[in-house]
Amino acid sequence: MHPDDIAEIFPRVSIGTPGRIIYQPVLLACLEDGRLFLEVHRDVYERKPDPQLAVERLAQERGVAAQLDWGKVQEVLLRKTGLAIEVGRR
């Protein structure tokens, strides 16, 4: 979670509240204004397939594959900084 999200949720959650952890090292966000962001984390548990294939699948599912700048996507995939980077063609 983003630190700002944690700060917002923290006061509303009691100790002992059950939660669910979702392990997703590749995230693709499609904003309402058309911007596309890719976030890639190192796959520390080696539980997911090739990150390139994960991006391709996510882009196809969301119908945005043609809108991605695949050169920027490759940079994000190589760096794996865990930061959301804009990767859309604009």
C-alpha positions as CSV (number, residue, x, y, z in Angstrom):
1,M,0.0,0.0,0.0
2,H,1.0,3.6,-0.5
3,P,2.0,5.3,2.7
4,D,-0.8,7.9,2.2
5,D,-3.4,5.1,2.0
6,I,-2.0,3.5,5.1
7,A,-2.2,6.9,7.0
8,E,-5.9,7.3,5.9
9,I,-6.9,3.7,6.9
10,F,-4.9,3.4,10.1
11,P,-7.3,5.3,12.4
12,R,-10.3,3.4,11.1
13,V,-9.0,-0.1,11.7
14,S,-9.0,-1.7,15.1
15,I,-6.3,-4.0,16.4
16,G,-7.2,-7.6,15.5
17,T,-9.2,-6.7,12.3
18,P,-8.6,-9.4,9.8
19,G,-7.0,-8.5,6.5
20,R,-5.7,-10.0,3.3
21,I,-2.3,-9.6,1.8
22,I,-2.2,-9.7,-2.0
23,Y,1.2,-10.4,-3.5
24,Q,1.3,-8.6,-6.8
25,P,4.8,-7.4,-8.0
26,V,3.4,-6.0,-11.3
27,L,0.7,-3.3,-11.2
28,L,-0.8,-1.4,-14.1
29,A,-3.0,1.6,-13.3
30,C,-5.3,3.3,-15.9
31,L,-6.4,6.7,-14.7
32,E,-9.6,8.4,-15.7
33,D,-7.7,11.0,-17.6
34,G,-6.1,8.3,-19.8
35,R,-2.7,8.3,-18.2
36,L,-1.1,4.8,-17.6
37,F,1.3,3.9,-14.8
38,L,3.3,0.8,-14.3
39,E,4.8,-0.3,-11.0
40,V,7.2,-3.2,-10.9
41,H,8.6,-4.6,-7.7
42,R,11.3,-7.3,-7.4
43,D,9.6,-10.7,-7.1
44,V,11.3,-11.6,-3.8
45,Y,9.3,-14.8,-3.4
46,E,9.6,-15.8,-7.1
47,R,5.9,-16.6,-7.2
48,K,4.9,-14.8,-10.4
49,P,5.8,-15.6,-14.1
50,D,7.9,-13.3,-16.3
51,P,7.0,-9.7,-15.5
52,Q,6.9,-8.8,-19.2
53,L,4.2,-11.4,-19.7
54,A,2.3,-10.0,-16.7
55,V,2.4,-6.5,-18.2
56,E,1.2,-7.8,-21.6
57,R,-1.7,-9.7,-19.9
58,L,-2.7,-6.7,-17.8
59,A,-2.6,-4.4,-20.8
60,Q,-4.7,-6.8,-22.9
61,E,-7.3,-7.2,-20.0
62,R,-7.6,-3.4,-19.7
63,G,-7.6,-2.8,-23.5
64,V,-4.6,-0.4,-23.3
65,A,-1.8,-2.4,-25.0
66,A,-1.7,0.0,-28.0
67,Q,-1.5,3.0,-25.7
68,L,1.6,1.9,-23.9
69,D,5.1,3.2,-24.7
70,W,6.8,-0.2,-24.7
71,G,10.2,1.4,-24.5
72,K,9.2,3.0,-21.1
73,V,7.7,-0.3,-20.1
74,Q,11.0,-2.1,-20.7
75,E,12.8,0.5,-18.5
76,V,10.4,0.0,-15.7
77,L,10.7,-3.8,-16.0
78,L,14.5,-3.6,-15.9
79,R,14.7,-1.2,-12.9
80,K,12.0,-2.7,-10.7
81,T,12.0,0.3,-8.3
82,G,8.6,-0.3,-6.9
83,L,7.5,3.2,-8.0
84,A,4.6,4.0,-10.3
85,I,6.0,5.4,-13.5
86,E,3.9,6.8,-16.3
87,V,4.3,4.6,-19.4
88,G,1.5,5.7,-21.7
89,R,2.0,7.4,-25.1
90,R,1.1,11.0,-24.8
